[in-house]
Amino acid sequence: MAAPRKSAQQLAAREKARTKARELTERHEKLIDLAAEFFEQQEQADVIRSDARQKADALLAKAEAEAESAVRAAAEKVQAMLAAGEARAAVAARLGLTGAEVKRMLDLLTPQDEETTEPAGEPTSGPAAEPAVEPVEEQAA
């Protein structure tokens, strides 16, 4: 039998090269699609984390507001005990607090009470409420 012609060999080599190139292109396209899906999933994970942070921040803010309200109510109970004639030391001992903690509890209520009981027209701070202090001139010796 005769050997295949050179043109037939070239034609077969070209076809084999085209097939290999097609396989490489298909593999490359598949890898591109997988990479695109990867980045979509990464972005979705970031969005989920961001939403969770926002929800957690809102939940923490709500909890902090509720806790502050509870602490203020506890401070009102301390104030009521003192108003009933109990000594600070006795109130502190009864509640398992230090004297400084009792004072802090009362300080929570004081700013609010001063604002609501301030008489109109009489500022409690600012230039009119502070005594005038004349600057002292230093004498050079």
ChimeraX commands (.cxc) that place a marker at each C-alpha (Angstrom):
marker #1 position 0.00,0.00,0.00 radius 0.5
marker #1 position 1.10,3.50,-0.72 radius 0.5
marker #1 position 2.04,6.02,1.98 radius 0.5
marker #1 position -0.48,8.79,2.57 radius 0.5
marker #1 position 0.11,11.90,0.67 radius 0.5
marker #1 position 1.81,14.83,2.27 radius 0.5
marker #1 position -1.29,17.00,1.82 radius 0.5
marker #1 position -3.42,14.37,3.56 radius 0.5
marker #1 position -0.99,14.33,6.49 radius 0.5
marker #1 position -1.09,18.13,6.70 radius 0.5
marker #1 position -4.87,18.08,6.57 radius 0.5
marker #1 position -5.00,15.52,9.41 radius 0.5
marker #1 position -2.49,17.55,11.48 radius 0.5
marker #1 position -4.53,20.72,10.98 radius 0.5
marker #1 position -7.70,18.94,12.02 radius 0.5
marker #1 position -5.98,17.55,15.09 radius 0.5
marker #1 position -4.68,21.04,15.97 radius 0.5
marker #1 position -8.16,22.53,15.52 radius 0.5
marker #1 position -9.66,19.87,17.78 radius 0.5
marker #1 position -7.02,20.50,20.44 radius 0.5
marker #1 position -7.52,24.27,20.17 radius 0.5
marker #1 position -11.31,23.81,20.48 radius 0.5
marker #1 position -10.81,21.69,23.63 radius 0.5
marker #1 position -8.48,24.31,25.12 radius 0.5
marker #1 position -10.94,27.09,24.26 radius 0.5
marker #1 position -13.84,25.17,25.82 radius 0.5
marker #1 position -11.77,24.52,28.94 radius 0.5
marker #1 position -10.76,28.18,29.08 radius 0.5
marker #1 position -14.39,29.31,28.72 radius 0.5
marker #1 position -15.44,26.91,31.48 radius 0.5
marker #1 position -12.72,28.30,33.76 radius 0.5
marker #1 position -13.86,31.86,33.00 radius 0.5
marker #1 position -17.45,30.93,33.88 radius 0.5
marker #1 position -16.33,29.27,37.13 radius 0.5
marker #1 position -14.24,32.34,38.02 radius 0.5
marker #1 position -17.22,34.62,37.37 radius 0.5
marker #1 position -19.41,32.45,39.60 radius 0.5
marker #1 position -16.68,32.56,42.28 radius 0.5
marker #1 position -16.65,36.36,42.29 radius 0.5
marker #1 position -20.47,36.47,42.38 radius 0.5
marker #1 position -20.44,34.19,45.44 radius 0.5
marker #1 position -17.75,36.31,47.11 radius 0.5
marker #1 position -19.83,39.46,46.56 radius 0.5
marker #1 position -22.92,37.70,47.90 radius 0.5
marker #1 position -20.95,36.72,51.03 radius 0.5
marker #1 position -19.88,40.35,51.50 radius 0.5
marker #1 position -23.48,41.53,51.16 radius 0.5
marker #1 position -24.63,38.93,53.70 radius 0.5
marker #1 position -21.92,40.04,56.15 radius 0.5
marker #1 position -22.80,43.70,55.65 radius 0.5
marker #1 position -26.49,43.03,56.27 radius 0.5
marker #1 position -25.64,41.02,59.37 radius 0.5
marker #1 position -23.45,43.88,60.69 radius 0.5
marker #1 position -26.27,46.38,60.16 radius 0.5
marker #1 position -28.76,44.11,61.92 radius 0.5
marker #1 position -26.30,43.48,64.77 radius 0.5
marker #1 position -25.62,47.21,65.15 radius 0.5
marker #1 position -29.35,47.94,65.26 radius 0.5
marker #1 position -29.90,45.15,67.77 radius 0.5
marker #1 position -27.03,46.38,69.96 radius 0.5
marker #1 position -28.33,49.96,69.83 radius 0.5
marker #1 position -31.80,48.78,70.86 radius 0.5
marker #1 position -30.36,46.64,73.67 radius 0.5
marker #1 position -28.19,49.53,74.86 radius 0.5
marker #1 position -31.23,51.83,74.96 radius 0.5
marker #1 position -33.23,49.25,76.91 radius 0.5
marker #1 position -30.32,48.65,79.30 radius 0.5
marker #1 position -29.93,52.40,79.85 radius 0.5
marker #1 position -33.63,52.62,80.64 radius 0.5
marker #1 position -33.30,49.77,83.14 radius 0.5
marker #1 position -30.27,51.39,84.80 radius 0.5
marker #1 position -32.16,54.69,85.03 radius 0.5
marker #1 position -35.09,52.86,86.66 radius 0.5
marker #1 position -32.65,51.25,89.12 radius 0.5
marker #1 position -31.23,54.70,89.88 radius 0.5
marker #1 position -34.74,55.93,90.59 radius 0.5
marker #1 position -35.12,53.11,93.13 radius 0.5
marker #1 position -31.86,54.21,94.81 radius 0.5
marker #1 position -33.16,57.78,94.89 radius 0.5
marker #1 position -36.47,56.58,96.37 radius 0.5
marker #1 position -34.60,54.69,99.11 radius 0.5
marker #1 position -32.64,57.84,99.96 radius 0.5
marker #1 position -35.83,59.91,99.87 radius 0.5
marker #1 position -37.36,57.47,102.37 radius 0.5
marker #1 position -34.71,58.61,104.84 radius 0.5
marker #1 position -32.16,55.83,104.46 radius 0.5
marker #1 position -28.49,56.84,104.66 radius 0.5
marker #1 position -26.30,56.49,101.57 radius 0.5
marker #1 position -24.03,54.02,103.31 radius 0.5
marker #1 position -27.02,51.88,104.32 radius 0.5
marker #1 position -28.46,51.99,100.80 radius 0.5
marker #1 position -25.08,51.04,99.36 radius 0.5
marker #1 position -24.71,48.15,101.82 radius 0.5
marker #1 position -28.26,46.93,101.18 radius 0.5
marker #1 position -27.74,46.93,97.41 radius 0.5
marker #1 position -24.17,45.63,97.44 radius 0.5
marker #1 position -22.84,48.83,95.90 radius 0.5
marker #1 position -20.01,51.13,96.86 radius 0.5
marker #1 position -20.64,54.72,97.82 radius 0.5
marker #1 position -19.20,55.83,94.48 radius 0.5
marker #1 position -21.60,53.55,92.61 radius 0.5
marker #1 position -24.54,55.02,94.54 radius 0.5
marker #1 position -23.32,58.50,93.58 radius 0.5
marker #1 position -23.02,57.48,89.91 radius 0.5
marker #1 position -26.56,56.13,90.02 radius 0.5
marker #1 position -27.80,59.44,91.41 radius 0.5
marker #1 position -25.76,61.39,88.86 radius 0.5
marker #1 position -27.65,59.58,86.11 radius 0.5
marker #1 position -30.84,61.22,87.34 radius 0.5
marker #1 position -29.47,64.65,88.25 radius 0.5
marker #1 position -28.84,66.13,84.78 radius 0.5
marker #1 position -32.32,65.20,83.64 radius 0.5
marker #1 position -33.92,66.63,86.80 radius 0.5
marker #1 position -32.02,69.94,86.52 radius 0.5
marker #1 position -33.14,70.46,82.94 radius 0.5
marker #1 position -36.80,69.89,83.73 radius 0.5
marker #1 position -36.88,71.94,86.96 radius 0.5
marker #1 position -34.86,74.93,85.71 radius 0.5
marker #1 position -36.89,78.15,86.09 radius 0.5
marker #1 position -37.47,80.05,82.88 radius 0.5
marker #1 position -35.34,83.12,82.34 radius 0.5
marker #1 position -32.61,82.06,84.78 radius 0.5
marker #1 position -29.77,80.28,82.99 radius 0.5
marker #1 position -27.72,77.83,85.03 radius 0.5
marker #1 position -24.63,78.22,82.90 radius 0.5
marker #1 position -23.07,80.76,80.63 radius 0.5
marker #1 position -21.76,84.26,81.27 radius 0.5
marker #1 position -24.78,85.51,83.25 radius 0.5
marker #1 position -24.65,82.64,85.74 radius 0.5
marker #1 position -20.92,82.81,86.40 radius 0.5
marker #1 position -19.51,85.50,88.66 radius 0.5
marker #1 position -17.46,88.07,86.84 radius 0.5
marker #1 position -13.74,87.63,87.43 radius 0.5
marker #1 position -11.52,90.56,86.66 radius 0.5
marker #1 position -8.22,89.62,84.99 radius 0.5
marker #1 position -5.26,90.10,87.28 radius 0.5
marker #1 position -2.40,91.97,85.72 radius 0.5
marker #1 position 1.03,90.58,86.50 radius 0.5
marker #1 position 3.50,93.08,87.80 radius 0.5
marker #1 position 7.03,92.73,86.55 radius 0.5
marker #1 position 9.54,92.88,89.38 radius 0.5
marker link #1:1,2 radius 0.2
marker link #1:2,3 radius 0.2
marker link #1:3,4 radius 0.2
marker link #1:4,5 radius 0.2
marker link #1:5,6 radius 0.2
marker link #1:6,7 radius 0.2
marker link #1:7,8 radius 0.2
marker link #1:8,9 radius 0.2
marker link #1:9,10 radius 0.2
marker link #1:10,11 radius 0.2
marker link #1:11,12 radius 0.2
marker link #1:12,13 radius 0.2
marker link #1:13,14 radius 0.2
marker link #1:14,15 radius 0.2
marker link #1:15,16 radius 0.2
marker link #1:16,17 radius 0.2
marker link #1:17,18 radius 0.2
marker link #1:18,19 radius 0.2
marker link #1:19,20 radius 0.2
marker link #1:20,21 radius 0.2
marker link #1:21,22 radius 0.2
marker link #1:22,23 radius 0.2
marker link #1:23,24 radius 0.2
marker link #1:24,25 radius 0.2
marker link #1:25,26 radius 0.2
marker link #1:26,27 radius 0.2
marker link #1:27,28 radius 0.2
marker link #1:28,29 radius 0.2
marker link #1:29,30 radius 0.2
marker link #1:30,31 radius 0.2
marker link #1:31,32 radius 0.2
marker link #1:32,33 radius 0.2
marker link #1:33,34 radius 0.2
marker link #1:34,35 radius 0.2
marker link #1:35,36 radius 0.2
marker link #1:36,37 radius 0.2
marker link #1:37,38 radius 0.2
marker link #1:38,39 radius 0.2
marker link #1:39,40 radius 0.2
marker link #1:40,41 radius 0.2
marker link #1:41,42 radius 0.2
marker link #1:42,43 radius 0.2
marker link #1:43,44 radius 0.2
marker link #1:44,45 radius 0.2
marker link #1:45,46 radius 0.2
marker link #1:46,47 radius 0.2
marker link #1:47,48 radius 0.2
marker link #1:48,49 radius 0.2
marker link #1:49,50 radius 0.2
marker link #1:50,51 radius 0.2
marker link #1:51,52 radius 0.2
marker link #1:52,53 radius 0.2
marker link #1:53,54 radius 0.2
marker link #1:54,55 radius 0.2
marker link #1:55,56 radius 0.2
marker link #1:56,57 radius 0.2
marker link #1:57,58 radius 0.2
marker link #1:58,59 radius 0.2
marker link #1:59,60 radius 0.2
marker link #1:60,61 radius 0.2
marker link #1:61,62 radius 0.2
marker link #1:62,63 radius 0.2
marker link #1:63,64 radius 0.2
marker link #1:64,65 radius 0.2
marker link #1:65,66 radius 0.2
marker link #1:66,67 radius 0.2
marker link #1:67,68 radius 0.2
marker link #1:68,69 radius 0.2
marker link #1:69,70 radius 0.2
marker link #1:70,71 radius 0.2
marker link #1:71,72 radius 0.2
marker link #1:72,73 radius 0.2
marker link #1:73,74 radius 0.2
marker link #1:74,75 radius 0.2
marker link #1:75,76 radius 0.2
marker link #1:76,77 radius 0.2
marker link #1:77,78 radius 0.2
marker link #1:78,79 radius 0.2
marker link #1:79,80 radius 0.2
marker link #1:80,81 radius 0.2
marker link #1:81,82 radius 0.2
marker link #1:82,83 radius 0.2
marker link #1:83,84 radius 0.2
marker link #1:84,85 radius 0.2
marker link #1:85,86 radius 0.2
marker link #1:86,87 radius 0.2
marker link #1:87,88 radius 0.2
marker link #1:88,89 radius 0.2
marker link #1:89,90 radius 0.2
marker link #1:90,91 radius 0.2
marker link #1:91,92 radius 0.2
marker link #1:92,93 radius 0.2
marker link #1:93,94 radius 0.2
marker link #1:94,95 radius 0.2
marker link #1:95,96 radius 0.2
marker link #1:96,97 radius 0.2
marker link #1:97,98 radius 0.2
marker link #1:98,99 radius 0.2
marker link #1:99,100 radius 0.2
marker link #1:100,101 radius 0.2
marker link #1:101,102 radius 0.2
marker link #1:102,103 radius 0.2
marker link #1:103,104 radius 0.2
marker link #1:104,105 radius 0.2
marker link #1:105,106 radius 0.2
marker link #1:106,107 radius 0.2
marker link #1:107,108 radius 0.2
marker link #1:108,109 radius 0.2
marker link #1:109,110 radius 0.2
marker link #1:110,111 radius 0.2
marker link #1:111,112 radius 0.2
marker link #1:112,113 radius 0.2
marker link #1:113,114 radius 0.2
marker link #1:114,115 radius 0.2
marker link #1:115,116 radius 0.2
marker link #1:116,117 radius 0.2
marker link #1:117,118 radius 0.2
marker link #1:118,119 radius 0.2
marker link #1:119,120 radius 0.2
marker link #1:120,121 radius 0.2
marker link #1:121,122 radius 0.2
marker link #1:122,123 radius 0.2
marker link #1:123,124 radius 0.2
marker link #1:124,125 radius 0.2
marker link #1:125,126 radius 0.2
marker link #1:126,127 radius 0.2
marker link #1:127,128 radius 0.2
marker link #1:128,129 radius 0.2
marker link #1:129,130 radius 0.2
marker link #1:130,131 radius 0.2
marker link #1:131,132 radius 0.2
marker link #1:132,133 radius 0.2
marker link #1:133,134 radius 0.2
marker link #1:134,135 radius 0.2
marker link #1:135,136 radius 0.2
marker link #1:136,137 radius 0.2
marker link #1:137,138 radius 0.2
marker link #1:138,139 radius 0.2
marker link #1:139,140 radius 0.2
marker link #1:140,141 radius 0.2
view
